[in-house]
Amino acid sequence: MEQNKERIEWLRNELHRHNHNYYILNRPEISDREFDMMMKELEALESANPDMADPNSPTQRVGSDISKGFEQAKHIYPMLSLANTYSIDDVDAWVNRTDESLYGQKAEIVGEMKFDGTGISLIYEHGLLVRAVTRGDGEKGDDVTENVRTIRSIPLKLQGDGYPDFFEIRGEIVLPWKAFDRLNAEREAAGEPLFANPRNAAAGTLKLLNSAEVARRGLDAYLYYLLGDNLPFDNHYDNMMEAKKWGFKVSEAMTLLHSIDDVDRYINHWDKARRELPVATDGLVFKVNSLRQQLNLGFTAKSPRWAVAYKFAAERALTRLRFVSFDVGRMGIITPVANLEPVLLSGTVVKRASLHNEDIMRTLGIHEHDMLYVEKGGEIIPKITGVDTEAREADCKAVEFVSHCPACGTPLVRVEGEAAWVCPNKTGCLPQIVGRIEHFVGRRMMNIDGIGEETAALLFEKGLVKNIADLYELRPEQLEGLEGFGKKSAERVIDGIAASRLVPFDRVVFALSIPYVGETTAKKVAKAAGSIDHLMAMGQAELESIEDVGPRIARTITEYFADEANRETVARLRAAGVQMEMPEESVVETISDTLAGKSIVISGVFEHHSRDQYKAMIEAHGGKNVGSISKKTDFILAGDNMGPSKLEKAQKLGIPIISEEEFLKMIE
């Protein structure tokens, strides 16, 4: 039982993290299939352990891509995700199951491409585009109308006639391969990080606050579903053919299928033909054509029963290993990289693939010049999945992990409890120093324009910037004489450095390159500490009291500030005018310890104060805000319309429910 509990909690945490990576950061770490397998395992465990139900479990919701840069809009019809299949047999079983659910009626099926982009809902009134909303959490999404208006394949005014006065059409915003390659070439030239794939680029572009830049990047759109009360036909296919006449871009791959044999042929055809398409795809979608049958089949909690997605197997290629190189990161971690004979995968040429660490390299058993299997599911970076040992050349030696730093020659140190080898020469290893400079000036850190990897290396090589604090002592005339710099480009860098003095303290903490302190952790640490002086003085126990800061992160923070060189860097940054404390309004003032040690869940709608205000009150009186109910919850602050599932769980666990008035009296 305890083992099941631990597994459930681990799966929930991992799926929440991967949801965040996929929908918020657009940086997936695993394939769709791996995510689905984890989700199915969690669903099975939760079904077998109903006492561990949690309304905040990843199984209870559809992922969200909502950002704070746009107003929210509620969907007229929920935008649910589709159930996934991974084999022809699974699709055939779905067809048979659909026919059985329709009591023997044969369902005509529509086959479509599953474009690898970002979902969109378009609302038209009297033939004019009035609103465009992202999928968001399925119930509401971001209003990105201004950005969508820049996409030339989306009509602002419909052609012809016969369209309803009011309707919704859904589709996928994509970035074609040509536009993707051009955009990445521009980013590489500017020293900016490259997009991993067109889906990431499309999603990121759609969320830009500058619609002129959106227009420049060349987004495209394919529309695939019409909704409304007065549609021209009673079936999906004819409606989409009619939508094509109104000016919508509908894929030529959309096909009527009359039998399971037709479905199987459709899958086999597009498994190969998709490679010739101008945009990325990651599967096919099959829908029941009849709208009446769709209505009869209905929905599950998360997906329609009348549609299913078929995911293409990850593309796999066999190519020869040229050599293994060893990269040094800004934290000193050594990463082995397989340098390959170029091979085409999912529309891009792959020349390098990370081997991650010594343990993985040893498990694969890679020898010199081996033939390696490379996989790329279209939405993640390439990875080595195996070795063709039969093709191995005679007398080839196994590839050995390096024992000394390939950049500075320092003996490597193994991180306790981890697979990573690290170069401990923090102040004398070129890639680490340049990496920290490059990280410091990055867009989400200090946002100093005009300094990429090559420029950072050049500044170091010329002796101008040995430490991030040296940036604030640069003068325009020092830059003008460097390769690639003129008067304007030098002024741009100096202006960027000056502007960075206004960057908020939480981003400064992230920019310092404290091991394991990422963007989210930096925000929480900065908010809890309030200032750099308090942060440098905090001990292990105090740091661990901060949400999401465990023993390892707390230890690396204390070790970082125990280093005199780092403290000197902080002092120089402070002297240069960099922000070293949170604005007063963002620091929660401690008023009392009335709620010290208490974990409190907020639920419902309140009369006297907002939820955010109550969260601030809880922190000000020493309490901790938590998102889900568990045995560790001390009480629930409940307003009107408290969720029934939360109420049921609270009653089951015997957790006190405190009203708004009772809470205010409690903290008087």
KELO-274926 format. One line per field, with one value per residue (C-alpha): residue in three letters; x, y, z; residue number from 0. Coordinates in pm, whole numbers, plus 50000, padded with zeros to 5 digits. Layout:
N
type	(Ala_...)
x	(X_...)
y	(Y_...)
z	(Z_...)
seq	(NUM_...)
END
This chain:
668
type	(Met_Glu_Gln_Asn_Lys_Glu_Arg_Ile_Glu_Trp_Leu_Arg_Asn_Glu_Leu_His_Arg_His_Asn_His_Asn_Tyr_Tyr_Ile_Leu_Asn_Arg_Pro_Glu_Ile_Ser_Asp_Arg_Glu_Phe_Asp_Met_Met_Met_Lys_Glu_Leu_Glu_Ala_Leu_Glu_Ser_Ala_Asn_Pro_Asp_Met_Ala_Asp_Pro_Asn_Ser_Pro_Thr_Gln_Arg_Val_Gly_Ser_Asp_Ile_Ser_Lys_Gly_Phe_Glu_Gln_Ala_Lys_His_Ile_Tyr_Pro_Met_Leu_Ser_Leu_Ala_Asn_Thr_Tyr_Ser_Ile_Asp_Asp_Val_Asp_Ala_Trp_Val_Asn_Arg_Thr_Asp_Glu_Ser_Leu_Tyr_Gly_Gln_Lys_Ala_Glu_Ile_Val_Gly_Glu_Met_Lys_Phe_Asp_Gly_Thr_Gly_Ile_Ser_Leu_Ile_Tyr_Glu_His_Gly_Leu_Leu_Val_Arg_Ala_Val_Thr_Arg_Gly_Asp_Gly_Glu_Lys_Gly_Asp_Asp_Val_Thr_Glu_Asn_Val_Arg_Thr_Ile_Arg_Ser_Ile_Pro_Leu_Lys_Leu_Gln_Gly_Asp_Gly_Tyr_Pro_Asp_Phe_Phe_Glu_Ile_Arg_Gly_Glu_Ile_Val_Leu_Pro_Trp_Lys_Ala_Phe_Asp_Arg_Leu_Asn_Ala_Glu_Arg_Glu_Ala_Ala_Gly_Glu_Pro_Leu_Phe_Ala_Asn_Pro_Arg_Asn_Ala_Ala_Ala_Gly_Thr_Leu_Lys_Leu_Leu_Asn_Ser_Ala_Glu_Val_Ala_Arg_Arg_Gly_Leu_Asp_Ala_Tyr_Leu_Tyr_Tyr_Leu_Leu_Gly_Asp_Asn_Leu_Pro_Phe_Asp_Asn_His_Tyr_Asp_Asn_Met_Met_Glu_Ala_Lys_Lys_Trp_Gly_Phe_Lys_Val_Ser_Glu_Ala_Met_Thr_Leu_Leu_His_Ser_Ile_Asp_Asp_Val_Asp_Arg_Tyr_Ile_Asn_His_Trp_Asp_Lys_Ala_Arg_Arg_Glu_Leu_Pro_Val_Ala_Thr_Asp_Gly_Leu_Val_Phe_Lys_Val_Asn_Ser_Leu_Arg_Gln_Gln_Leu_Asn_Leu_Gly_Phe_Thr_Ala_Lys_Ser_Pro_Arg_Trp_Ala_Val_Ala_Tyr_Lys_Phe_Ala_Ala_Glu_Arg_Ala_Leu_Thr_Arg_Leu_Arg_Phe_Val_Ser_Phe_Asp_Val_Gly_Arg_Met_Gly_Ile_Ile_Thr_Pro_Val_Ala_Asn_Leu_Glu_Pro_Val_Leu_Leu_Ser_Gly_Thr_Val_Val_Lys_Arg_Ala_Ser_Leu_His_Asn_Glu_Asp_Ile_Met_Arg_Thr_Leu_Gly_Ile_His_Glu_His_Asp_Met_Leu_Tyr_Val_Glu_Lys_Gly_Gly_Glu_Ile_Ile_Pro_Lys_Ile_Thr_Gly_Val_Asp_Thr_Glu_Ala_Arg_Glu_Ala_Asp_Cys_Lys_Ala_Val_Glu_Phe_Val_Ser_His_Cys_Pro_Ala_Cys_Gly_Thr_Pro_Leu_Val_Arg_Val_Glu_Gly_Glu_Ala_Ala_Trp_Val_Cys_Pro_Asn_Lys_Thr_Gly_Cys_Leu_Pro_Gln_Ile_Val_Gly_Arg_Ile_Glu_His_Phe_Val_Gly_Arg_Arg_Met_Met_Asn_Ile_Asp_Gly_Ile_Gly_Glu_Glu_Thr_Ala_Ala_Leu_Leu_Phe_Glu_Lys_Gly_Leu_Val_Lys_Asn_Ile_Ala_Asp_Leu_Tyr_Glu_Leu_Arg_Pro_Glu_Gln_Leu_Glu_Gly_Leu_Glu_Gly_Phe_Gly_Lys_Lys_Ser_Ala_Glu_Arg_Val_Ile_Asp_Gly_Ile_Ala_Ala_Ser_Arg_Leu_Val_Pro_Phe_Asp_Arg_Val_Val_Phe_Ala_Leu_Ser_Ile_Pro_Tyr_Val_Gly_Glu_Thr_Thr_Ala_Lys_Lys_Val_Ala_Lys_Ala_Ala_Gly_Ser_Ile_Asp_His_Leu_Met_Ala_Met_Gly_Gln_Ala_Glu_Leu_Glu_Ser_Ile_Glu_Asp_Val_Gly_Pro_Arg_Ile_Ala_Arg_Thr_Ile_Thr_Glu_Tyr_Phe_Ala_Asp_Glu_Ala_Asn_Arg_Glu_Thr_Val_Ala_Arg_Leu_Arg_Ala_Ala_Gly_Val_Gln_Met_Glu_Met_Pro_Glu_Glu_Ser_Val_Val_Glu_Thr_Ile_Ser_Asp_Thr_Leu_Ala_Gly_Lys_Ser_Ile_Val_Ile_Ser_Gly_Val_Phe_Glu_His_His_Ser_Arg_Asp_Gln_Tyr_Lys_Ala_Met_Ile_Glu_Ala_His_Gly_Gly_Lys_Asn_Val_Gly_Ser_Ile_Ser_Lys_Lys_Thr_Asp_Phe_Ile_Leu_Ala_Gly_Asp_Asn_Met_Gly_Pro_Ser_Lys_Leu_Glu_Lys_Ala_Gln_Lys_Leu_Gly_Ile_Pro_Ile_Ile_Ser_Glu_Glu_Glu_Phe_Leu_Lys_Met_Ile_Glu)
x	(50000_50278_50461_50151_50122_50483_50443_50122_50283_50592_50383_50170_50475_50645_50332_50272_50631_50604_50270_50442_50736_50501_50227_50399_50769_50726_51032_50922_51169_50985_50785_50404_50403_50614_50381_50074_50219_50286_49934_49779_49979_49861_49498_49522_49679_49421_49140_49280_49332_49018_49108_49400_49179_49294_49105_49439_49580_49702_49438_49163_49249_49363_49699_49712_49914_49777_50022_49982_50045_49695_49337_49147_48840_48602_48540_48183_48241_48515_48833_48910_49212_49188_49255_49576_49648_49984_49904_49674_49514_49423_49256_49070_48949_48823_48628_48469_48391_48228_48005_47902_47818_47594_47408_47534_47513_47821_48004_48158_48504_48697_49077_49286_49646_49742_49950_50222_50148_49931_49551_49331_48961_48832_48497_48325_48025_47853_48153_48416_48684_48601_48808_49091_49155_49422_49320_49440_49300_49013_48760_48932_49236_49440_49279_49543_49319_49566_49842_49614_49506_49864_49842_49766_49603_49332_49058_48960_48650_48487_48432_48108_47790_47597_47796_47611_47585_47781_48009_48337_48607_48906_49246_49619_49865_50189_50528_50630_50970_51113_51007_51136_51480_51497_51398_51657_51927_51845_51853_52185_52337_52210_52351_52001_51893_51743_51388_51386_51107_50837_50569_50774_50839_50470_50353_50618_50545_50169_50236_50461_50336_50466_50223_50456_50717_50445_50363_50730_50783_50540_50292_50039_49712_49508_49143_48975_48643_48331_48094_47768_47389_47318_47584_47524_47540_47474_47819_48175_48331_48082_48099_48477_48453_48208_48447_48714_48487_48458_48836_48967_49278_49167_49421_49402_49469_49117_48950_48624_48688_48415_48572_48846_49048_49025_49145_49442_49542_49518_49756_50007_50004_50059_50319_50552_50392_50392_50766_50695_50462_50578_50483_50548_50296_50295_50002_49655_49306_48998_48648_48298_48153_47786_47715_47411_47627_47886_47610_47498_47852_47915_48225_48432_48553_48854_48792_48520_48427_48369_48733_49074_49436_49689_50048_50322_50606_50916_51134_51440_51755_52085_52398_52769_52938_53221_53351_53235_53311_53274_53103_53158_52850_52843_52800_53103_52899_53062_52820_52927_52795_52777_52894_52724_52728_52439_52098_51750_51493_51151_51244_51576_51933_52077_52454_52481_52296_52357_52466_52381_52630_52882_52624_52406_52712_52832_52485_52472_52822_52933_53253_53450_53275_52968_52646_52397_52018_51892_51532_51341_50969_50931_50886_51205_51576_51741_51859_52068_51852_52079_52383_52394_52661_52657_52790_53075_53420_53682_53928_53725_53774_53497_53457_53586_53456_53720_53892_54010_53826_53862_53879_54123_54271_54151_54076_53700_53496_53193_52884_52773_52453_52439_52565_52738_53111_53205_53506_53569_53777_53496_53720_53971_53770_53682_53348_53220_53316_53179_52867_52798_52844_52613_52353_52376_52299_52016_51668_51502_51787_51944_51827_52143_52104_52393_52599_52577_52809_53070_53071_53098_53398_53550_53509_53678_53958_54035_54046_53748_53507_53649_53357_52991_53052_53309_53022_52928_53274_53269_53299_53180_53532_53649_53384_53416_53757_53640_53557_53190_53137_53070_52962_52591_52635_52869_52616_52341_52538_52621_52255_52148_52388_52253_51892_51975_52022_51640_51592_51400_51588_51435_51583_51918_51915_51845_52122_52389_52414_52361_52358_52005_51839_51623_51385_51091_51305_51483_51149_51047_51386_51403_51052_51117_51454_51354_51715_52057_52185_51918_51969_52345_52282_52016_52111_52021_51709_51568_51624_51453_51142_51094_50848_51019_51363_51492_51819_52020_51916_51956_52306_52413_52284_52479_52789_52759_52752_53019_53260_53437_53472_53093_53038_53284_53092_52767_52933_53054_52710_52551_52801_52715_52350_52203_51880_51961_51622_51258_51028_50851_50508_50627_50771_50521_50570_50553_50283_50253_50316_49947_49948_50308_50355_50003_49932_49617_49409_49196_48877_48568_48466_48511_48321_48565_48902_49042_49210_49551_49493_49407_49720_49926_49753_49834_50203_50207_50088_50341_50122_50185_49955_49911_49716_49572_49411_49602_49638_49894_49640_49554_49237_49055_48967_48636_48426_48106_48084_48361_48434_48231_48531_48735_48445_48407_48780_48795_48505_48660_48993_48831_48995_48836_48662_48697_48470_48592_48465_48621_48955_48956_48873_49151_49419_49290)
y	(50000_50243_50150_50238_50572_50662_50563_50768_51076_51036_51000_51302_51517_51408_51455_51799_51888_51755_51934_52258_52193_52114_52375_52668_52649_52467_52260_51894_51645_51326_51202_51204_50826_50823_51084_50879_50562_50742_50886_50543_50393_50670_50624_50251_50309_50573_50342_50064_50306_50527_50652_50838_51041_51399_51661_51819_51498_51527_51266_51513_51785_51877_52061_52439_52682_52996_53283_53613_53828_53794_53834_53512_53407_53122_52863_52828_52453_52285_52208_51853_51644_51323_50970_50834_50507_50377_50085_50001_49731_49996_50212_49911_49826_50184_50157_49828_49968_50272_50056_49850_50167_50274_49940_49800_50115_50150_50473_50653_50776_51088_51059_51372_51477_51555_51868_51933_52289_52467_52446_52748_52834_53099_53275_53434_53665_53771_53648_53838_53706_53843_53631_53379_53181_52921_52583_52681_52445_52334_52560_52894_53014_53319_53571_53600_53765_54038_53787_53552_53839_53843_53485_53510_53169_53266_53471_53796_53814_53505_53446_53345_53289_53020_53047_53081_53424_53284_52980_52848_52675_52498_52422_52415_52702_52570_52698_52545_52378_52655_52930_52723_52679_53052_53151_52920_53050_53405_53302_53121_53430_53642_53401_53308_52953_52756_52621_52242_52194_52382_52317_52497_52781_52811_52811_53062_53290_53292_53416_53707_54048_54209_54119_54268_54005_53739_53852_53839_53480_53329_53119_52908_52739_52432_52420_52090_52122_52338_52400_52592_52572_52633_52442_52379_51998_51722_51568_51673_51616_51821_52101_52120_52113_52403_52583_52549_52745_53021_53070_52838_52628_52266_51988_51796_51486_51498_51185_50991_50629_50368_50058_49933_49843_50206_50319_50078_50190_50553_50490_50299_50567_50866_50691_50745_51031_51270_51318_51515_51765_52127_52120_51891_51621_51372_51148_51111_51180_50970_51114_50977_51174_51196_51479_51287_50982_51206_51334_50980_50866_51164_51231_51092_51337_51430_51336_51270_50907_50984_51069_50916_51014_50775_50871_50787_50582_50788_50812_50595_50599_50414_50624_50596_50749_50979_51046_51126_51475_51596_51930_52139_52326_52648_52442_52230_51918_51705_51582_51321_51395_51155_51330_51151_51117_51354_51183_51324_51281_51449_51709_51815_51698_51543_51559_51543_51366_51387_51070_51247_51089_50810_50559_50588_50575_50260_50099_50156_50004_50238_50154_50367_50411_50210_50221_50390_50400_50757_50843_51169_51174_51517_51706_51623_51643_51341_51056_50744_50438_50150_50007_49775_49546_49320_49609_49678_49691_49448_49568_49883_50001_50095_50472_50572_50860_51129_51152_51515_51826_51847_52228_52295_51954_51954_51605_51550_51492_51260_51425_51218_51027_51134_51017_51347_51414_51777_51998_52174_52454_52715_53021_52892_52678_52873_52706_52752_53119_53195_52989_53190_53517_53397_53284_53613_53827_53599_53725_53569_53678_54027_54066_54236_54251_54186_53935_53573_53276_53395_53753_53632_53418_53712_53945_53687_53622_53997_54022_54258_54029_53761_53784_53882_54198_54312_54378_54689_54839_54809_55128_55177_55243_54904_54726_54929_54784_54423_54199_54233_54554_54901_55216_55127_54764_54877_55137_54873_54650_54940_55053_54695_54679_55010_54890_54567_54767_54777_54400_54267_54092_53748_53749_53860_53553_53332_53506_53428_53061_52911_52532_52381_52723_52759_53038_52924_52843_53179_53361_53176_53218_53589_53651_53461_53628_53976_54088_53955_54028_53810_53540_53526_53501_53227_52888_52541_52502_52846_52785_52446_52615_52786_52609_52369_52416_52080_51986_51973_52318_52467_52320_52457_52805_52811_52674_52934_53227_53071_53118_53452_53497_53481_53726_53965_53935_54019_54322_54450_54399_54590_54873_54881_54946_54598_54534_54345_54340_54283_54586_54653_54564_54214_54121_53974_54142_53902_54023_53731_53360_53279_53031_52911_52552_52526_52409_52573_52511_52792_52699_52884_53243_53510_53824_54041_53975_53808_53466_53628_53862_53566_53385_53691_53700_53334_53395_53716_53519_53239_52985_52794_52790_52445_52354_52012_51847_51573_51433_51708_51985_52170_52338_52469_52835_52799_53060_53013_52737_52523_52238_51925_51694_51905_51908_51531_51470_51712_51535_51195_51300_51496_51825_52138_52381_52746_53020_53360_53529_53265_53305_53685_53653_53395_53637_53950)
z	(50000_50097_49776_49571_49751_49677_49312_49276_49429_49210_48894_48984_49047_48725_48514_48661_48574_48220_48174_48276_48043_47751_47787_47970_47886_47550_47636_47651_47796_47700_47402_47386_47413_47729_47880_47786_47935_48265_48261_48200_48486_48719_48611_48686_49029_49123_49013_49234_49527_49541_49890_49733_49497_49446_49241_49151_49003_48641_48551_48645_48402_48053_48041_48017_47805_47970_48011_48197_47891_47746_47862_47921_47723_47804_47533_47410_47375_47584_47388_47500_47406_47205_47323_47167_46990_46869_46640_46348_46567_46826_46560_46420_46769_46809_46480_46591_46936_46775_46555_46859_47054_46765_46795_46470_46260_46044_46114_45819_45925_45826_45823_45884_45945_46305_46259_46514_46619_46874_46888_46815_46832_46589_46631_46329_46334_46010_45813_46013_46250_46597_46836_46845_47164_47247_47389_47738_48001_47775_47949_47883_47694_47594_47361_47085_46825_46732_46664_46469_46246_46113_45982_45615_45580_45832_45661_45829_45610_45462_45092_44922_45121_45309_45630_45965_46128_46423_46435_46571_46369_46523_46384_46436_46412_46260_46148_45811_45790_45566_45807_46100_45941_45857_46213_46371_46136_46250_46617_46573_46412_46703_46962_47083_47181_46893_46890_46926_46671_46474_46740_47006_46761_46666_47028_47131_46835_46901_47257_47153_47266_46945_46666_46405_46496_46477_46122_46023_46133_45882_46081_45892_45993_45903_46010_46095_46283_46255_46548_46575_46578_46209_46022_45649_45669_45921_45873_45947_45603_45401_45657_45619_45238_45265_45504_45237_45000_45263_45249_45522_45467_45500_45450_45124_45334_45481_45338_45374_45478_45442_45600_45830_45521_45407_45751_45743_45392_45500_45792_45580_45311_45539_45753_45455_45260_45557_45514_45196_45369_45418_45788_46086_46171_46456_46368_46221_46356_46286_46342_46304_46012_46115_46364_46489_46561_46728_46957_47038_47117_47347_47560_47841_48107_47895_47531_47271_47206_46839_46760_46822_46746_46596_46683_46435_46576_46646_46337_46366_46157_46154_46110_46184_46488_46384_46735_47090_47220_47577_47639_47953_48082_48283_48601_48509_48424_48153_47884_47627_47275_46982_46664_46375_46001_45906_45890_45813_46093_46121_45864_46018_45964_46281_46331_46712_46991_47364_47547_47876_48117_48174_48300_47987_47763_47937_47920_47543_47513_47234_47043_46799_46459_46569_46372_46607_46611_46643_46731_46716_46774_46611_46938_47131_47072_46904_47123_47074_47142_47047_46870_46569_46716_46408_46199_46444_46290_46415_46682_46757_47114_47356_47397_47740_47950_48010_48348_48309_48194_47812_47838_48124_48213_48574_48720_48725_49040_49062_49214_49513_49446_49079_48742_48662_48649_48716_48655_48989_48832_48845_48805_48549_48306_47990_47898_48255_48269_47921_47998_48313_48123_47846_48102_48294_47988_47864_47790_48095_48319_48278_47915_47785_47408_47169_47372_47264_47312_47059_47192_47551_47450_47264_47563_47784_47534_47511_47890_47907_48095_48325_48566_48519_48727_48468_48225_48420_48368_47987_47780_47418_47287_47424_47216_46895_46823_46848_46552_46458_46652_46518_46695_46694_46806_47086_47203_47193_47434_47668_47666_47744_48037_48170_48137_48320_48642_48658_48622_48928_49208_49142_48790_48932_49161_48856_48661_48924_48812_49157_49101_49076_49120_48811_48716_48932_49236_49204_49223_49539_49703_49618_49747_50071_50134_50025_49974_49883_50236_50393_50130_50195_50569_50552_50689_50561_50776_50690_50319_50336_50477_50139_49909_49664_49825_49947_50118_49795_49672_50021_50041_49701_49794_50121_49948_49672_49915_50138_49846_49891_49514_49473_49759_49596_49267_49447_49610_49273_49114_49402_49358_48986_49073_49008_49205_49525_49697_49614_49584_49913_49778_49675_50014_50255_50591_50884_51120_51362_51406_51463_51173_51214_51099_50953_50599_50464_50150_50004_49818_49696_49627_49897_49992_50188_50017_49704_49710_49651_49946_50169_50053_50149_50490_50552_50474_50682_50985_50938_50754_50433_50129_49974_49664_49747_50047_50228_50579_50641_50576_50900_50777_50471_50432_50249_50070_49871_49609_49754_49515_49599_49557_49803_50047_50024_50073_50369_50539_50470_50626_50908_50814_50970_50734_50842_50709_50592_50910_51136_50962_50994_51363_51401_51275_51449)
seq	(0_1_2_3_4_5_6_7_8_9_10_11_12_13_14_15_16_17_18_19_20_21_22_23_24_25_26_27_28_29_30_31_32_33_34_35_36_37_38_39_40_41_42_43_44_45_46_47_48_49_50_51_52_53_54_55_56_57_58_59_60_61_62_63_64_65_66_67_68_69_70_71_72_73_74_75_76_77_78_79_80_81_82_83_84_85_86_87_88_89_90_91_92_93_94_95_96_97_98_99_100_101_102_103_104_105_106_107_108_109_110_111_112_113_114_115_116_117_118_119_120_121_122_123_124_125_126_127_128_129_130_131_132_133_134_135_136_137_138_139_140_141_142_143_144_145_146_147_148_149_150_151_152_153_154_155_156_157_158_159_160_161_162_163_164_165_166_167_168_169_170_171_172_173_174_175_176_177_178_179_180_181_182_183_184_185_186_187_188_189_190_191_192_193_194_195_196_197_198_199_200_201_202_203_204_205_206_207_208_209_210_211_212_213_214_215_216_217_218_219_220_221_222_223_224_225_226_227_228_229_230_231_232_233_234_235_236_237_238_239_240_241_242_243_244_245_246_247_248_249_250_251_252_253_254_255_256_257_258_259_260_261_262_263_264_265_266_267_268_269_270_271_272_273_274_275_276_277_278_279_280_281_282_283_284_285_286_287_288_289_290_291_292_293_294_295_296_297_298_299_300_301_302_303_304_305_306_307_308_309_310_311_312_313_314_315_316_317_318_319_320_321_322_323_324_325_326_327_328_329_330_331_332_333_334_335_336_337_338_339_340_341_342_343_344_345_346_347_348_349_350_351_352_353_354_355_356_357_358_359_360_361_362_363_364_365_366_367_368_369_370_371_372_373_374_375_376_377_378_379_380_381_382_383_384_385_386_387_388_389_390_391_392_393_394_395_396_397_398_399_400_401_402_403_404_405_406_407_408_409_410_411_412_413_414_415_416_417_418_419_420_421_422_423_424_425_426_427_428_429_430_431_432_433_434_435_436_437_438_439_440_441_442_443_444_445_446_447_448_449_450_451_452_453_454_455_456_457_458_459_460_461_462_463_464_465_466_467_468_469_470_471_472_473_474_475_476_477_478_479_480_481_482_483_484_485_486_487_488_489_490_491_492_493_494_495_496_497_498_499_500_501_502_503_504_505_506_507_508_509_510_511_512_513_514_515_516_517_518_519_520_521_522_523_524_525_526_527_528_529_530_531_532_533_534_535_536_537_538_539_540_541_542_543_544_545_546_547_548_549_550_551_552_553_554_555_556_557_558_559_560_561_562_563_564_565_566_567_568_569_570_571_572_573_574_575_576_577_578_579_580_581_582_583_584_585_586_587_588_589_590_591_592_593_594_595_596_597_598_599_600_601_602_603_604_605_606_607_608_609_610_611_612_613_614_615_616_617_618_619_620_621_622_623_624_625_626_627_628_629_630_631_632_633_634_635_636_637_638_639_640_641_642_643_644_645_646_647_648_649_650_651_652_653_654_655_656_657_658_659_660_661_662_663_664_665_666_667)
END
